[in-house]
Amino acid sequence: MPKVREEESLGFLLDEKLKEFVTKNTLKAKKEEYEEQVAIAKEVILPLVKAVERSKKIVRMLLLGG
Amino acid sequence: MAREEKVVYLDGSVLLAAAALEDKLHDETVEFLKLVEQADWKMIIGTPILLELEQLLYLGDMGWFRLRHALSVLSKYNVKVVEDNHEEVLKLAKTYLEEDVLSEKYFANLLIFASATLAEADYVVSWDSRRMANKSVVTAVNRININRKLKEIEAVTPKRLSQIIKEEVL
């Protein structure tokens, strides 16, 4: 397998960008501000994790005709 | 003899590489996730990774697309979201910063090291071999962890951990 440099990975490059945003938002954050940011991220992302899981189950059921 | 269960903390770069079929590191990342599953090790992410994933929502359709696929990786490979003590994570990341583990430009990376340390992970796995899976960075993190009687961690690339699992576990 030819060696792939990390800079060639879209995931790596996108992740660097996301980390820049997180750094910008959290570097000077006080405890309360950080907690609020985390609370919002959890409120938004965790239900989506469940929704994606459910939609996959539904698609699987439909494909299996169950 | 029962195999020892290790805890593997995934960085965003790993989730995102696994989430995109066209990613040049996709196949290698998926192979790694399957090996961790085969080894019966636990895969986790903490709240700093949720903060990263949330940022995808502000990147329009492309962001939504990536987010959906990254979330599929969580359910497909049974990656658990751990409950961080946010105050402790922030405090420890700030200590890493004060001790010059990395510059403030990379504070998000320090949050991940703090979250992984407090979750008592054995490995942090990242495709970033300069600021995460880097020996001198991890040595600096562990110097602080040892002083504070916290768990020492290892940070490696998926490629390296795949090699370890193949040679030492399976």
gemmi code that builds the backbone of each chain (N, CA, C; Angstrom):
import gemmi

chains = {
    "A": [
        ("MET", (0.851, -1.198, 0.000), (0.000, 0.000, 0.000), (0.890, 1.253, 0.000)),
        ("PRO", (0.684, 2.186, -0.946), (1.545, 3.373, -0.947), (1.306, 4.231, 0.298)),
        ("LYS", (2.379, 4.829, 0.779), (2.244, 5.609, 2.013), (1.486, 6.912, 1.734)),
        ("VAL", (0.450, 7.151, 2.531), (-0.343, 8.376, 2.376), (0.074, 9.351, 3.469)),
        ("ARG", (0.374, 10.585, 3.074), (0.712, 11.585, 4.087), (-0.578, 12.128, 4.680)),
        ("GLU", (-0.531, 12.493, 5.968), (-1.754, 12.919, 6.643), (-2.393, 14.143, 5.949)),
        ("GLU", (-1.544, 14.994, 5.362), (-2.064, 16.196, 4.693), (-2.910, 15.848, 3.469)),
        ("GLU", (-2.809, 14.620, 3.008), (-3.610, 14.205, 1.859), (-5.000, 13.729, 2.288)),
        ("SER", (-5.213, 13.635, 3.587), (-6.494, 13.149, 4.090), (-7.454, 14.319, 4.305)),
        ("LEU", (-8.613, 14.238, 3.669), (-9.638, 15.274, 3.847), (-10.053, 15.367, 5.315)),
        ("GLY", (-10.166, 14.208, 5.942), (-10.574, 14.153, 7.343), (-9.588, 14.892, 8.236)),
        ("PHE", (-8.325, 14.673, 7.962), (-7.280, 15.334, 8.751), (-7.369, 16.855, 8.575)),
        ("LEU", (-7.507, 17.291, 7.326), (-7.534, 18.735, 7.047), (-8.783, 19.390, 7.649)),
        ("LEU", (-9.910, 18.690, 7.517), (-11.144, 19.234, 8.080), (-11.050, 19.288, 9.609)),
        ("ASP", (-10.476, 18.261, 10.178), (-10.338, 18.202, 11.631), (-9.468, 19.357, 12.143)),
        ("GLU", (-8.414, 19.686, 11.399), (-7.558, 20.807, 11.799), (-8.372, 22.092, 11.862)),
        ("LYS", (-9.235, 22.265, 10.868), (-10.098, 23.452, 10.807), (-11.041, 23.485, 12.013)),
        ("LEU", (-11.655, 22.322, 12.301), (-12.602, 22.266, 13.421), (-11.890, 22.559, 14.741)),
        ("LYS", (-10.671, 22.058, 14.857), (-9.917, 22.311, 16.091), (-9.582, 23.808, 16.229)),
        ("GLU", (-9.357, 24.461, 15.100), (-9.108, 25.912, 15.141), (-10.327, 26.631, 15.710)),
        ("PHE", (-11.526, 26.226, 15.240), (-12.761, 26.854, 15.740), (-12.924, 26.589, 17.240)),
        ("VAL", (-12.690, 25.335, 17.640), (-12.864, 24.985, 19.058), (-11.868, 25.787, 19.899)),
        ("THR", (-10.632, 25.879, 19.423), (-9.618, 26.650, 20.164), (-10.083, 28.093, 20.342)),
        ("LYS", (-10.570, 28.668, 19.242), (-11.018, 30.065, 19.279), (-12.126, 30.256, 20.327)),
        ("ASN", (-13.020, 29.284, 20.406), (-14.161, 29.403, 21.323), (-13.814, 29.095, 22.772)),
        ("THR", (-12.798, 28.291, 23.001), (-12.577, 27.796, 24.371), (-11.320, 28.327, 25.055)),
        ("LEU", (-10.385, 28.855, 24.269), (-9.087, 29.231, 24.860), (-9.236, 30.176, 26.046)),
        ("LYS", (-10.038, 31.203, 25.868), (-10.186, 32.195, 26.951), (-11.456, 31.947, 27.770)),
        ("ALA", (-12.095, 30.816, 27.516), (-13.388, 30.575, 28.171), (-13.235, 30.357, 29.672)),
        ("LYS", (-14.156, 30.976, 30.393), (-14.227, 30.701, 31.839), (-14.982, 29.384, 31.991)),
        ("LYS", (-14.884, 28.841, 33.213), (-15.515, 27.544, 33.474), (-16.983, 27.511, 33.014)),
        ("GLU", (-17.756, 28.568, 33.386), (-19.192, 28.588, 33.064), (-19.419, 28.625, 31.540)),
        ("GLU", (-18.581, 29.414, 30.873), (-18.747, 29.525, 29.413), (-18.438, 28.192, 28.734)),
        ("TYR", (-17.397, 27.553, 29.217), (-17.024, 26.264, 28.637), (-18.140, 25.246, 28.862)),
        ("GLU", (-18.657, 25.242, 30.097), (-19.736, 24.290, 30.414), (-20.951, 24.523, 29.534)),
        ("GLU", (-21.241, 25.794, 29.268), (-22.398, 26.113, 28.424), (-22.169, 25.611, 26.986)),
        ("GLN", (-20.953, 25.820, 26.501), (-20.643, 25.346, 25.140), (-20.787, 23.837, 25.030)),
        ("VAL", (-20.275, 23.149, 26.056), (-20.372, 21.683, 26.047), (-21.838, 21.251, 26.129)),
        ("ALA", (-22.602, 21.952, 26.983), (-24.024, 21.588, 27.136), (-24.749, 21.732, 25.795)),
        ("ILE", (-24.455, 22.808, 25.069), (-25.110, 23.020, 23.768), (-24.686, 21.912, 22.787)),
        ("ALA", (-23.386, 21.631, 22.749), (-22.898, 20.589, 21.830), (-23.570, 19.255, 22.137)),
        ("LYS", (-23.727, 18.957, 23.436), (-24.363, 17.683, 23.808), (-25.835, 17.676, 23.405)),
        ("GLU", (-26.502, 18.810, 23.645), (-27.925, 18.885, 23.292), (-28.145, 18.709, 21.797)),
        ("VAL", (-27.186, 19.190, 21.014), (-27.338, 19.118, 19.558), (-26.886, 17.762, 19.020)),
        ("ILE", (-25.711, 17.330, 19.449), (-25.106, 16.146, 18.816), (-25.673, 14.819, 19.318)),
        ("LEU", (-25.869, 14.691, 20.641), (-26.286, 13.374, 21.158), (-27.623, 12.883, 20.573)),
        ("PRO", (-28.638, 13.755, 20.458), (-29.872, 13.257, 19.820), (-29.632, 12.843, 18.365)),
        ("LEU", (-28.706, 13.544, 17.693), (-28.412, 13.176, 16.304), (-27.765, 11.793, 16.216)),
        ("VAL", (-26.940, 11.457, 17.203), (-26.315, 10.117, 17.228), (-27.430, 9.070, 17.250)),
        ("LYS", (-28.420, 9.293, 18.139), (-29.547, 8.341, 18.254), (-30.371, 8.315, 16.968)),
        ("ALA", (-30.592, 9.513, 16.396), (-31.416, 9.593, 15.179), (-30.756, 8.830, 14.027)),
        ("VAL", (-29.452, 8.989, 13.880), (-28.736, 8.285, 12.804), (-28.841, 6.778, 13.019)),
        ("GLU", (-28.668, 6.364, 14.274), (-28.757, 4.937, 14.604), (-30.150, 4.389, 14.254)),
        ("ARG", (-31.194, 5.165, 14.644), (-32.580, 4.732, 14.369), (-32.857, 4.665, 12.879)),
        ("SER", (-32.395, 5.693, 12.156), (-32.712, 5.709, 10.715), (-32.023, 4.535, 10.024)),
        ("LYS", (-30.835, 4.170, 10.496), (-30.165, 3.015, 9.891), (-30.949, 1.729, 10.160)),
        ("LYS", (-31.487, 1.638, 11.396), (-32.275, 0.446, 11.754), (-33.512, 0.360, 10.869)),
        ("ILE", (-34.159, 1.519, 10.659), (-35.384, 1.535, 9.847), (-35.068, 1.124, 8.410)),
        ("VAL", (-33.985, 1.681, 7.862), (-33.602, 1.334, 6.484), (-33.326, -0.167, 6.387)),
        ("ARG", (-32.627, -0.703, 7.394), (-32.299, -2.138, 7.394), (-33.596, -2.962, 7.412)),
        ("MET", (-34.547, -2.541, 8.270), (-35.822, -3.262, 8.360), (-36.560, -3.233, 7.025)),
        ("LEU", (-36.566, -2.052, 6.385), (-37.262, -1.914, 5.097), (-36.611, -2.806, 4.042)),
        ("LEU", (-35.275, -2.838, 4.071), (-34.568, -3.654, 3.082), (-34.839, -5.136, 3.292)),
        ("LEU", (-34.966, -5.511, 4.572), (-35.224, -6.920, 4.875), (-36.713, -7.246, 4.794)),
        ("GLY", (-37.520, -6.205, 4.577), (-38.964, -6.398, 4.465), (-39.612, -6.732, 5.791)),
        ("GLY", (-38.961, -6.374, 6.897), (-39.496, -6.726, 8.219), (-40.362, -5.643, 8.840)),
    ],
    "B": [
        ("MET", (-6.635, -17.401, 29.104), (-6.471, -16.161, 29.864), (-7.252, -15.024, 29.191)),
        ("ALA", (-7.985, -14.273, 29.963), (-8.774, -13.185, 29.388), (-7.855, -12.077, 28.880)),
        ("ARG", (-8.246, -11.521, 27.737), (-7.447, -10.427, 27.176), (-7.739, -9.150, 27.959)),
        ("GLU", (-6.705, -8.362, 28.094), (-6.888, -7.116, 28.831), (-7.619, -6.105, 27.945)),
        ("GLU", (-8.690, -5.528, 28.486), (-9.422, -4.555, 27.687), (-8.758, -3.187, 27.798)),
        ("LYS", (-8.441, -2.622, 26.664), (-7.842, -1.286, 26.645), (-8.912, -0.283, 26.235)),
        ("VAL", (-8.686, 0.948, 26.625), (-9.610, 2.012, 26.258), (-8.915, 2.934, 25.250)),
        ("VAL", (-9.577, 3.106, 24.116), (-8.995, 3.863, 23.004), (-9.829, 5.122, 22.770)),
        ("TYR", (-9.203, 6.269, 22.907), (-9.891, 7.554, 22.724), (-9.635, 8.033, 21.297)),
        ("LEU", (-10.713, 8.197, 20.523), (-10.560, 8.572, 19.117), (-10.571, 10.088, 18.922)),
        ("ASP", (-9.617, 10.557, 18.150), (-9.566, 11.967, 17.774), (-10.524, 12.203, 16.596)),
        ("GLY", (-10.891, 13.452, 16.381), (-11.779, 13.797, 15.275), (-11.206, 13.406, 13.915)),
        ("SER", (-9.885, 13.470, 13.778), (-9.267, 13.133, 12.485), (-9.533, 11.677, 12.105)),
        ("VAL", (-9.663, 10.815, 13.105), (-9.927, 9.391, 12.854), (-11.387, 9.204, 12.434)),
        ("LEU", (-12.294, 9.845, 13.184), (-13.721, 9.727, 12.847), (-13.986, 10.247, 11.442)),
        ("LEU", (-13.391, 11.393, 11.124), (-13.667, 12.016, 9.822), (-13.043, 11.244, 8.669)),
        ("ALA", (-11.894, 10.631, 8.903), (-11.278, 9.818, 7.837), (-12.115, 8.555, 7.600)),
        ("ALA", (-12.637, 7.995, 8.693), (-13.472, 6.793, 8.548), (-14.809, 7.136, 7.891)),
        ("ALA", (-15.238, 8.389, 8.068), (-16.569, 8.790, 7.594), (-16.632, 9.081, 6.105)),
        ("ALA", (-15.481, 9.283, 5.460), (-15.504, 9.685, 4.050), (-14.844, 8.625, 3.182)),
        ("LEU", (-15.668, 8.025, 2.309), (-15.159, 6.959, 1.420), (-13.999, 7.428, 0.546)),
        ("GLU", (-14.038, 8.698, 0.171), (-13.018, 9.212, -0.748), (-11.736, 9.631, -0.032)),
        ("ASP", (-11.737, 9.554, 1.290), (-10.553, 9.978, 2.045), (-9.395, 9.014, 1.790)),
        ("LYS", (-8.201, 9.587, 1.604), (-7.061, 8.719, 1.297), (-6.686, 7.821, 2.477)),
        ("LEU", (-7.126, 8.203, 3.680), (-6.828, 7.358, 4.847), (-8.051, 6.544, 5.276)),
        ("HIS", (-9.099, 6.563, 4.458), (-10.343, 5.877, 4.824), (-10.119, 4.374, 5.068)),
        ("ASP", (-9.545, 3.697, 4.095), (-9.419, 2.234, 4.194), (-8.577, 1.828, 5.399)),
        ("GLU", (-7.479, 2.555, 5.574), (-6.592, 2.234, 6.695), (-7.290, 2.491, 8.039)),
        ("THR", (-8.110, 3.544, 8.057), (-8.816, 3.887, 9.299), (-9.887, 2.840, 9.621)),
        ("VAL", (-10.606, 2.418, 8.599), (-11.647, 1.410, 8.808), (-11.017, 0.090, 9.255)),
        ("GLU", (-9.900, -0.253, 8.650), (-9.210, -1.490, 9.060), (-8.827, -1.403, 10.539)),
        ("PHE", (-8.359, -0.226, 10.935), (-7.985, -0.006, 12.338), (-9.193, -0.180, 13.269)),
        ("LEU", (-10.328, 0.431, 12.901), (-11.518, 0.334, 13.759), (-11.967, -1.122, 13.903)),
        ("LYS", (-11.863, -1.870, 12.800), (-12.255, -3.292, 12.851), (-11.309, -4.085, 13.755)),
        ("LEU", (-10.035, -3.742, 13.705), (-9.067, -4.448, 14.562), (-9.338, -4.168, 16.044)),
        ("VAL", (-9.674, -2.922, 16.355), (-9.969, -2.581, 17.754), (-11.199, -3.366, 18.217)),
        ("GLU", (-12.178, -3.476, 17.332), (-13.380, -4.275, 17.652), (-13.011, -5.730, 17.899)),
        ("GLN", (-12.181, -6.268, 16.997), (-11.763, -7.676, 17.130), (-11.014, -7.925, 18.436)),
        ("ALA", (-10.260, -6.911, 18.858), (-9.491, -7.049, 20.095), (-10.376, -6.888, 21.336)),
        ("ASP", (-11.647, -6.564, 21.114), (-12.598, -6.309, 22.213), (-12.178, -5.140, 23.088)),
        ("TRP", (-11.568, -4.178, 22.488), (-11.217, -2.973, 23.234), (-12.356, -1.972, 23.117)),
        ("LYS", (-12.366, -1.045, 24.079), (-13.447, -0.065, 24.130), (-13.017, 1.214, 23.401)),
        ("MET", (-13.894, 1.744, 22.551), (-13.578, 3.002, 21.871), (-14.471, 4.110, 22.422)),
        ("ILE", (-13.845, 5.236, 22.711), (-14.607, 6.349, 23.296), (-14.244, 7.683, 22.625)),
        ("ILE", (-15.142, 8.641, 22.788), (-14.813, 10.041, 22.517), (-15.319, 10.840, 23.718)),
        ("GLY", (-14.758, 12.025, 23.889), (-15.207, 12.884, 24.997), (-15.838, 14.156, 24.464)),
        ("THR", (-16.175, 15.046, 25.385), (-16.891, 16.254, 24.970), (-16.068, 17.186, 24.062)),
        ("PRO", (-14.738, 17.249, 24.156), (-14.040, 18.097, 23.177), (-14.286, 17.652, 21.734)),
        ("ILE", (-14.507, 16.361, 21.539), (-14.801, 15.876, 20.180), (-16.228, 16.285, 19.786)),
        ("LEU", (-17.140, 16.288, 20.762), (-18.505, 16.771, 20.461), (-18.473, 18.236, 20.057)),
        ("LEU", (-17.598, 19.010, 20.725), (-17.469, 20.428, 20.351), (-16.996, 20.557, 18.901)),
        ("GLU", (-16.087, 19.674, 18.513), (-15.604, 19.681, 17.120), (-16.739, 19.329, 16.161)),
        ("LEU", (-17.439, 18.240, 16.476), (-18.510, 17.785, 15.579), (-19.589, 18.855, 15.419)),
        ("GLU", (-19.860, 19.564, 16.525), (-20.884, 20.608, 16.457), (-20.498, 21.695, 15.442)),
        ("GLN", (-19.201, 21.962, 15.347), (-18.747, 23.001, 14.405), (-19.100, 22.652, 12.959)),
        ("LEU", (-19.269, 21.359, 12.676), (-19.628, 20.948, 11.313), (-20.965, 21.547, 10.875)),
        ("LEU", (-21.827, 21.803, 11.873), (-23.147, 22.341, 11.552), (-23.075, 23.726, 10.931)),
        ("TYR", (-21.969, 24.414, 11.153), (-21.840, 25.777, 10.628), (-21.148, 25.793, 9.257)),
        ("LEU", (-20.904, 24.608, 8.713), (-20.196, 24.536, 7.436), (-21.117, 24.159, 6.273)),
        ("GLY", (-22.399, 24.462, 6.431), (-23.344, 24.246, 5.332), (-23.596, 22.778, 5.026)),
        ("ASP", (-24.017, 22.513, 3.801), (-24.403, 21.160, 3.396), (-23.256, 20.169, 3.557)),
        ("MET", (-22.068, 20.619, 3.186), (-20.903, 19.729, 3.307), (-20.709, 19.314, 4.777)),
        ("GLY", (-20.890, 20.284, 5.674), (-20.730, 20.005, 7.103), (-21.747, 18.985, 7.585)),
        ("TRP", (-23.017, 19.181, 7.188), (-24.085, 18.242, 7.562), (-23.776, 16.840, 7.052)),
        ("PHE", (-23.330, 16.801, 5.806), (-23.000, 15.518, 5.179), (-21.909, 14.801, 5.971)),
        ("ARG", (-20.849, 15.545, 6.286), (-19.740, 14.935, 7.056), (-20.206, 14.513, 8.450)),
        ("LEU", (-21.025, 15.362, 9.053), (-21.500, 15.057, 10.408), (-22.305, 13.762, 10.417)),
        ("ARG", (-23.205, 13.640, 9.447), (-24.046, 12.443, 9.399), (-23.174, 11.187, 9.295)),
        ("HIS", (-22.163, 11.253, 8.455), (-21.307, 10.088, 8.271), (-20.408, 9.839, 9.487)),
        ("ALA", (-19.959, 10.906, 10.117), (-19.137, 10.743, 11.332), (-19.980, 10.086, 12.432)),
        ("LEU", (-21.259, 10.477, 12.531), (-22.139, 9.884, 13.545), (-22.428, 8.417, 13.235)),
        ("SER", (-22.478, 8.086, 11.945), (-22.671, 6.680, 11.570), (-21.493, 5.834, 12.043)),
        ("VAL", (-20.306, 6.419, 11.994), (-19.113, 5.690, 12.458), (-19.252, 5.366, 13.949)),
        ("LEU", (-19.793, 6.338, 14.710), (-19.962, 6.105, 16.158), (-20.851, 4.890, 16.407)),
        ("SER", (-21.987, 4.827, 15.689), (-22.889, 3.694, 15.961), (-22.355, 2.404, 15.350)),
        ("LYS", (-21.756, 2.489, 14.170), (-21.277, 1.272, 13.505), (-20.202, 0.555, 14.318)),
        ("TYR", (-19.318, 1.339, 14.919), (-18.199, 0.717, 15.652), (-18.368, 0.801, 17.176)),
        ("ASN", (-19.589, 1.102, 17.583), (-19.906, 1.108, 19.010), (-18.982, 2.030, 19.813)),
        ("VAL", (-18.778, 3.208, 19.291), (-17.932, 4.202, 19.987), (-18.804, 4.935, 20.999)),
        ("LYS", (-18.381, 4.927, 22.251), (-19.187, 5.529, 23.312), (-18.760, 6.974, 23.579)),
        ("VAL", (-19.732, 7.784, 23.945), (-19.422, 9.160, 24.355), (-19.299, 9.161, 25.874)),
        ("VAL", (-18.136, 9.551, 26.395), (-17.956, 9.520, 27.854), (-18.366, 10.865, 28.459)),
        ("GLU", (-18.830, 10.790, 29.685), (-19.224, 11.992, 30.424), (-17.972, 12.604, 31.038)),
        ("ASP", (-17.561, 13.725, 30.548), (-16.400, 14.400, 31.133), (-16.817, 15.242, 32.334)),
        ("ASN", (-15.870, 15.416, 33.254), (-16.036, 16.466, 34.248), (-15.461, 17.730, 33.594)),
        ("HIS", (-16.356, 18.579, 33.083), (-15.912, 19.695, 32.237), (-14.928, 20.620, 32.921)),
        ("GLU", (-15.203, 20.876, 34.194), (-14.333, 21.788, 34.937), (-12.907, 21.220, 35.013)),
        ("GLU", (-12.836, 19.924, 35.290), (-11.523, 19.275, 35.414), (-10.797, 19.220, 34.064)),
        ("VAL", (-11.564, 18.970, 33.000), (-10.955, 18.911, 31.660), (-10.349, 20.274, 31.316)),
        ("LEU", (-11.127, 21.326, 31.553), (-10.650, 22.678, 31.230), (-9.422, 23.032, 32.075)),
        ("LYS", (-9.490, 22.680, 33.349), (-8.378, 22.995, 34.273), (-7.095, 22.269, 33.844)),
        ("LEU", (-7.245, 20.984, 33.528), (-6.060, 20.208, 33.150), (-5.491, 20.703, 31.808)),
        ("ALA", (-6.368, 21.041, 30.863), (-5.894, 21.559, 29.567), (-5.132, 22.865, 29.781)),
        ("LYS", (-5.618, 23.682, 30.697), (-4.930, 24.954, 30.979), (-3.568, 24.702, 31.633)),
        ("THR", (-3.496, 23.656, 32.437), (-2.197, 23.298, 33.038), (-1.223, 22.866, 31.936)),
        ("TYR", (-1.699, 22.043, 31.010), (-0.847, 21.630, 29.883), (-0.341, 22.865, 29.129)),
        ("LEU", (-1.253, 23.839, 28.971), (-0.883, 25.055, 28.235), (0.181, 25.843, 29.017)),
        ("GLU", (-0.041, 25.980, 30.312), (0.931, 26.729, 31.142), (2.300, 26.053, 31.129)),
        ("GLU", (2.279, 24.727, 31.012), (3.540, 23.969, 31.000), (4.091, 23.802, 29.576)),
        ("ASP", (3.523, 24.546, 28.649), (4.021, 24.582, 27.256), (4.047, 23.226, 26.543)),
        ("VAL", (3.061, 22.404, 26.812), (2.971, 21.138, 26.057), (2.782, 21.467, 24.571)),
        ("LEU", (1.876, 22.402, 24.304), (1.667, 22.935, 22.947), (1.343, 24.426, 23.108)),
        ("SER", (1.452, 25.166, 22.025), (1.124, 26.592, 22.114), (-0.398, 26.774, 22.141)),
        ("GLU", (-0.829, 28.000, 22.471), (-2.277, 28.221, 22.625), (-3.047, 28.040, 21.315)),
        ("LYS", (-2.334, 28.078, 20.199), (-2.973, 27.849, 18.904), (-3.592, 26.442, 18.841)),
        ("TYR", (-3.081, 25.559, 19.687), (-3.535, 24.159, 19.641), (-4.273, 23.762, 20.926)),
        ("PHE", (-4.985, 24.721, 21.492), (-5.675, 24.444, 22.761), (-6.678, 23.290, 22.633)),
        ("ALA", (-7.336, 23.169, 21.478), (-8.309, 22.077, 21.293), (-7.624, 20.715, 21.453)),
        ("ASN", (-6.379, 20.623, 21.000), (-5.637, 19.360, 21.163), (-5.401, 19.078, 22.655)),
        ("LEU", (-5.125, 20.147, 23.405), (-4.880, 19.971, 24.848), (-6.159, 19.545, 25.574)),
        ("LEU", (-7.294, 20.061, 25.110), (-8.574, 19.621, 25.703), (-8.757, 18.119, 25.492)),
        ("ILE", (-8.359, 17.644, 24.317), (-8.504, 16.209, 24.019), (-7.580, 15.385, 24.907)),
        ("PHE", (-6.347, 15.825, 25.064), (-5.439, 15.090, 25.969), (-5.996, 15.070, 27.396)),
        ("ALA", (-6.555, 16.205, 27.831), (-7.112, 16.275, 29.185), (-8.319, 15.351, 29.322)),
        ("SER", (-9.186, 15.392, 28.325), (-10.386, 14.552, 28.358), (-10.003, 13.068, 28.355)),
        ("ALA", (-9.040, 12.705, 27.529), (-8.607, 11.300, 27.443), (-7.938, 10.857, 28.748)),
        ("THR", (-7.128, 11.724, 29.321), (-6.452, 11.392, 30.588), (-7.477, 11.154, 31.693)),
        ("LEU", (-8.443, 12.073, 31.798), (-9.427, 11.959, 32.883), (-10.403, 10.806, 32.655)),
        ("ALA", (-10.542, 10.392, 31.388), (-11.382, 9.216, 31.091), (-10.579, 7.927, 31.278)),
        ("GLU", (-9.323, 8.091, 31.693), (-8.418, 6.949, 31.916), (-8.257, 6.088, 30.661)),
        ("ALA", (-8.125, 6.757, 29.540), (-7.879, 6.038, 28.284), (-6.438, 5.518, 28.278)),
        ("ASP", (-6.247, 4.413, 27.583), (-4.883, 3.888, 27.414), (-4.213, 4.550, 26.215)),
        ("TYR", (-5.010, 4.764, 25.175), (-4.463, 5.347, 23.942), (-5.320, 6.506, 23.450)),
        ("VAL", (-4.648, 7.545, 22.968), (-5.319, 8.553, 22.161), (-4.878, 8.249, 20.740)),
        ("VAL", (-5.841, 8.132, 19.836), (-5.478, 7.768, 18.465), (-5.834, 8.914, 17.520)),
        ("SER", (-4.830, 9.371, 16.788), (-5.012, 10.527, 15.912), (-4.145, 10.380, 14.671)),
        ("TRP", (-4.646, 10.960, 13.560), (-3.811, 11.002, 12.354), (-2.845, 12.184, 12.404)),
        ("ASP", (-2.943, 13.001, 13.427), (-2.047, 14.156, 13.537), (-0.760, 13.728, 14.257)),
        ("SER", (0.274, 13.478, 13.473), (1.505, 12.974, 14.112), (2.440, 14.111, 14.538)),
        ("ARG", (1.994, 15.347, 14.374), (2.831, 16.458, 14.851), (2.402, 16.957, 16.228)),
        ("ARG", (1.095, 17.031, 16.419), (0.631, 17.632, 17.668), (-0.135, 16.667, 18.568)),
        ("MET", (-0.399, 15.456, 18.081), (-1.100, 14.483, 18.931), (-0.248, 13.216, 19.083)),
        ("ALA", (-0.157, 12.457, 18.009), (0.613, 11.200, 18.082), (2.099, 11.507, 17.910)),
        ("ASN", (2.615, 12.231, 18.862), (3.987, 12.714, 18.769), (4.673, 12.455, 20.114)),
        ("LYS", (5.821, 11.823, 20.041), (6.495, 11.370, 21.262), (6.790, 12.523, 22.232)),
        ("SER", (7.305, 13.626, 21.730), (7.689, 14.692, 22.665), (6.448, 15.355, 23.291)),
        ("VAL", (5.376, 15.440, 22.525), (4.137, 16.015, 23.082), (3.597, 15.092, 24.184)),
        ("VAL", (3.569, 13.798, 23.900), (3.015, 12.848, 24.876), (3.900, 12.774, 26.123)),
        ("THR", (5.208, 12.873, 25.925), (6.116, 12.857, 27.087), (5.802, 14.058, 27.984)),
        ("ALA", (5.571, 15.216, 27.366), (5.259, 16.418, 28.147), (3.921, 16.269, 28.875)),
        ("VAL", (2.939, 15.665, 28.202), (1.631, 15.420, 28.843), (1.814, 14.490, 30.036)),
        ("ASN", (2.552, 13.417, 29.819), (2.707, 12.418, 30.883), (3.524, 12.931, 32.069)),
        ("ARG", (4.447, 13.842, 31.811), (5.218, 14.424, 32.926), (4.244, 15.115, 33.886)),
        ("ILE", (3.286, 15.826, 33.320), (2.285, 16.515, 34.152), (1.343, 15.497, 34.797)),
        ("ASN", (0.935, 14.507, 34.017), (0.023, 13.482, 34.558), (0.658, 12.746, 35.743)),
        ("ILE", (1.933, 12.410, 35.603), (2.611, 11.687, 36.692), (2.657, 12.569, 37.940)),
        ("ASN", (3.019, 13.829, 37.766), (3.078, 14.765, 38.909), (1.740, 14.885, 39.615)),
        ("ARG", (0.667, 14.744, 38.851), (-0.675, 14.896, 39.420), (-1.326, 13.557, 39.740)),
        ("LYS", (-0.512, 12.506, 39.678), (-1.008, 11.145, 39.953), (-2.184, 10.764, 39.031)),
        ("LEU", (-2.092, 11.204, 37.800), (-3.103, 10.826, 36.801), (-2.517, 9.736, 35.914)),
        ("LYS", (-3.404, 9.070, 35.178), (-2.972, 7.973, 34.323), (-2.082, 8.474, 33.172)),
        ("GLU", (-1.033, 7.718, 32.911), (-0.193, 8.034, 31.754), (-0.910, 7.522, 30.502)),
        ("ILE", (-0.785, 8.272, 29.406), (-1.430, 7.820, 28.181), (-0.405, 7.646, 27.064)),
        ("GLU", (-0.827, 6.935, 26.043), (-0.002, 6.833, 24.841), (-0.792, 7.463, 23.709)),
        ("ALA", (-0.101, 8.158, 22.830), (-0.791, 8.722, 21.667), (-0.124, 8.164, 20.424)),
        ("VAL", (-0.944, 7.577, 19.579), (-0.416, 6.878, 18.398), (-1.334, 7.118, 17.199)),
        ("THR", (-0.811, 6.827, 16.032), (-1.660, 6.894, 14.827), (-2.448, 5.574, 14.727)),
        ("PRO", (-3.526, 5.572, 13.963), (-4.248, 4.310, 13.745), (-3.341, 3.231, 13.155)),
        ("LYS", (-2.428, 3.667, 12.277), (-1.511, 2.704, 11.654), (-0.665, 1.998, 12.731)),
        ("ARG", (-0.149, 2.779, 13.675), (0.705, 2.212, 14.740), (-0.107, 1.301, 15.665)),
        ("LEU", (-1.310, 1.732, 16.015), (-2.092, 0.896, 16.936), (-2.561, -0.384, 16.241)),
        ("SER", (-2.821, -0.300, 14.956), (-3.179, -1.517, 14.200), (-2.026, -2.520, 14.287)),
        ("GLN", (-0.825, -1.996, 14.121), (0.376, -2.846, 14.189), (0.498, -3.496, 15.584)),
        ("ILE", (0.292, -2.686, 16.623), (0.383, -3.203, 18.007), (-0.651, -4.314, 18.210)),
        ("ILE", (-1.884, -4.074, 17.755), (-2.946, -5.072, 17.945), (-2.604, -6.366, 17.201)),
        ("LYS", (-2.135, -6.218, 15.955), (-1.806, -7.421, 15.173), (-0.680, -8.210, 15.825)),
        ("GLU", (0.340, -7.507, 16.323), (1.518, -8.189, 16.872), (1.315, -8.707, 18.294)),
        ("GLU", (0.560, -7.956, 19.086), (0.527, -8.294, 20.508), (-0.805, -8.816, 21.029)),
        ("VAL", (-1.868, -8.641, 20.247), (-3.181, -8.993, 20.809), (-3.862, -10.139, 20.064)),
        ("LEU", (-3.926, -10.025, 18.734), (-4.716, -11.023, 17.992), (-3.915, -12.299, 17.704)),
    ],
}
model = gemmi.Model(1)
for chain_id, residues in chains.items():
    chain = gemmi.Chain(chain_id)
    for i, (resn, *xyz) in enumerate(residues, 1):
        res = gemmi.Residue()
        res.name, res.seqid = resn, gemmi.SeqId(i, " ")
        for name, pos in zip(("N", "CA", "C"), xyz):
            atom = gemmi.Atom()
            atom.name, atom.element = name, gemmi.Element(name[0])
            atom.pos, atom.b_iso = gemmi.Position(*pos), 0.0
            res.add_atom(atom)
        chain.add_residue(res)
    model.add_chain(chain)
structure = gemmi.Structure()
structure.add_model(model)
structure.setup_entities()
